[in-house]
């Protein structure tokens, strides 16, 4: 999922184990010059859910909140592309 008006992209593909869907989110950002997607964060220890749709919805919401909470820190200290 690409965030509107943003260079951020969220990949929310849950894993399935022991009858549950475990939410995961990988956050990447497009390099302004090359348009290459550069992974900036991966969360693989998110909660589990009964359905795949619930896991995806949770990880998408979680990733958007993470971006909003960390965006200023990322651009200032880690060189992420704005």
C-alpha positions in Angstrom: 0.0 0.0 0.0 1.4 3.4 -1.0 0.6 6.2 1.3 -1.2 9.1 -0.5 1.0 12.1 -1.2 4.0 10.3 0.2 7.1 8.4 -0.8 6.3 5.7 1.8 5.0 2.2 0.9 3.7 -0.4 3.4 3.8 -4.1 2.7 1.5 -5.9 5.0 1.7 -9.7 4.4 0.8 -11.8 7.4 2.2 -15.2 8.1 0.0 -18.1 9.0 0.9 -20.5 11.8 -0.9 -22.6 14.4 -4.3 -21.6 12.9 -3.7 -17.8 13.3 -2.6 -15.0 11.0 0.4 -13.0 12.4 0.5 -9.4 11.3 3.7 -8.1 9.8 4.6 -4.7 8.2 7.5 -3.7 6.1 7.9 0.0 5.5 9.9 1.3 2.6 10.5 4.7 1.0 11.2 5.6 -2.6 14.6 7.2 -3.3 13.9 10.6 -5.0 16.5 10.2 -7.7 16.4 6.4 -8.5 12.8 5.6 -7.4 14.3 2.5 -5.8 12.3 1.2 -2.8 14.5 1.3 0.3 13.3 -0.7 3.4 13.5 1.5 6.4 11.7 -0.6 9.0 10.2 -4.1 9.4 7.9 -5.2 12.2 7.4 -8.9 12.4 6.4 -9.3 16.0 2.9 -7.8 15.7 -0.2 -9.5 17.2 -2.0 -12.5 15.7 -5.6 -12.5 14.4 -8.3 -15.0 13.3 -8.4 -13.7 9.8 -6.0 -12.5 7.2 -8.0 -9.3 6.6 -7.8 -8.4 10.3 -4.0 -8.9 10.3 -3.6 -6.8 7.2 -5.8 -4.0 8.5 -3.9 -4.0 11.9 -0.5 -3.9 10.3 -1.5 -1.2 7.8 -2.8 1.0 10.7 0.2 0.2 12.8 2.6 1.2 10.0 0.9 4.5 9.3 1.1 5.3 13.0 4.7 4.3 13.1 5.5 6.6 10.1 3.7 9.5 11.7 5.5 9.0 15.0 9.0 8.5 13.6 9.1 10.5 10.3 10.9 13.5 11.8 13.4 11.4 13.7 14.1 9.4 10.5 14.7 12.4 8.3 16.9 14.1 10.9 19.0 11.1 12.0 18.9 8.3 9.6 18.9 10.1 6.2 15.5 8.8 5.0 14.2 10.6 2.0 11.4 13.1 2.4 
